[in-house]
Amino acid sequence: MRSIPFKFKTKMAACATSFAAVAAVVASAGPANAAEYKVTENCDVPWITCSYGDLWLFYNSKEIAVQDGYIKSAFTRFYGNVYDHWGTSQYQGSSLTTYRYVFGNGGNGNGAYMKNNSASVQNCARDDNYRVYFNSGYGGTSQYFAKNGPYGDCNITNLISALKNNNASSHFA
């Protein structure tokens, strides 16, 4: 049996020790930083510019959402197109920042995630019609909501049965 020279054994031990030290540093390094926030409208997301549209999605059906002229249901407001009602994410450097859309403003459903939880909609946009879709990315069954009336009335409408609690995106129509 041949013996390994002492000098070679020392170099191997030094390499193994260096590798172990690097592995320990890599193993102790945490994942990239991530932050998650809950917002009740997409204009609260820093990278979204809002200048038009005004679509309200309510947690309850219209019979419960508005009673005697008062809003009793939590709601979310969107301006412009919303690709996914679950929320939106963006890397800012090495940190992932995510904003989740939730119902807010008090009432039934306050704080609940709004994707696949809406029962009624009102379009308060002066100039824009909307569609609400079954799937994220503006796909599947949809329902059309006309812009508000000539007197600024924002009529609340129940989502059709295929979309009630199955809403995933909204887009200008």
FENWO-V499455 format. One record per residue. N is the residue number from 1. D_LAST is the distance of its C-alpha to the last C-alpha in Angstrom with 2 decimals. Layout:
N_D_LAST + N_D_LAST
This chain:
1_82.44 + 2_81.36 + 3_80.53 + 4_77.66 + 5_78.91 + 6_78.43 + 7_76.55 + 8_73.86 + 9_73.48 + 10_72.99 + 11_70.24 + 12_68.44 + 13_68.71 + 14_67.36 + 15_64.36 + 16_63.68 + 17_63.91 + 18_61.54 + 19_59.04 + 20_59.26 + 21_58.70 + 22_55.57 + 23_54.26 + 24_54.88 + 25_52.94 + 26_49.97 + 27_50.07 + 28_50.16 + 29_47.26 + 30_44.21 + 31_40.71 + 32_38.41 + 33_37.52 + 34_34.36 + 35_32.86 + 36_30.31 + 37_28.85 + 38_26.86 + 39_24.31 + 40_22.36 + 41_19.58 + 42_18.33 + 43_19.82 + 44_23.17 + 45_22.86 + 46_24.95 + 47_23.12 + 48_19.63 + 49_19.19 + 50_17.22 + 51_16.71 + 52_13.48 + 53_11.23 + 54_13.08 + 55_12.01 + 56_15.23 + 57_16.09 + 58_19.51 + 59_22.28 + 60_23.46 + 61_22.25 + 62_21.82 + 63_25.46 + 64_26.76 + 65_24.25 + 66_25.12 + 67_28.61 + 68_30.51 + 69_27.98 + 70_28.30 + 71_25.97 + 72_27.94 + 73_25.52 + 74_24.67 + 75_21.09 + 76_19.03 + 77_16.83 + 78_14.12 + 79_13.12 + 80_10.62 + 81_9.79 + 82_12.41 + 83_13.66 + 84_16.20 + 85_16.83 + 86_20.49 + 87_20.69 + 88_21.30 + 89_24.60 + 90_26.27 + 91_29.85 + 92_31.69 + 93_34.95 + 94_36.27 + 95_34.50 + 96_31.32 + 97_29.34 + 98_26.82 + 99_24.70 + 100_23.86 + 101_21.42 + 102_23.42 + 103_23.39 + 104_25.46 + 105_26.78 + 106_29.31 + 107_29.26 + 108_28.77 + 109_27.36 + 110_28.12 + 111_28.31 + 112_26.80 + 113_24.36 + 114_20.87 + 115_19.62 + 116_20.10 + 117_21.52 + 118_18.94 + 119_19.56 + 120_17.42 + 121_14.51 + 122_14.20 + 123_11.62 + 124_14.00 + 125_11.95 + 126_13.47 + 127_10.96 + 128_7.52 + 129_5.11 + 130_4.60 + 131_5.51 + 132_9.15 + 133_11.00 + 134_14.72 + 135_15.58 + 136_15.56 + 137_13.90 + 138_10.67 + 139_12.89 + 140_14.31 + 141_13.53 + 142_10.26 + 143_9.63 + 144_7.10 + 145_8.11 + 146_8.48 + 147_9.80 + 148_13.50 + 149_16.08 + 150_18.42 + 151_20.99 + 152_19.04 + 153_18.96 + 154_16.70 + 155_16.88 + 156_17.21 + 157_16.19 + 158_17.68 + 159_15.83 + 160_16.79 + 161_19.94 + 162_18.47 + 163_16.42 + 164_19.00 + 165_20.63 + 166_18.70 + 167_15.64 + 168_15.51 + 169_12.31 + 170_9.02 + 171_6.17 + 172_3.79 + 173_0.00
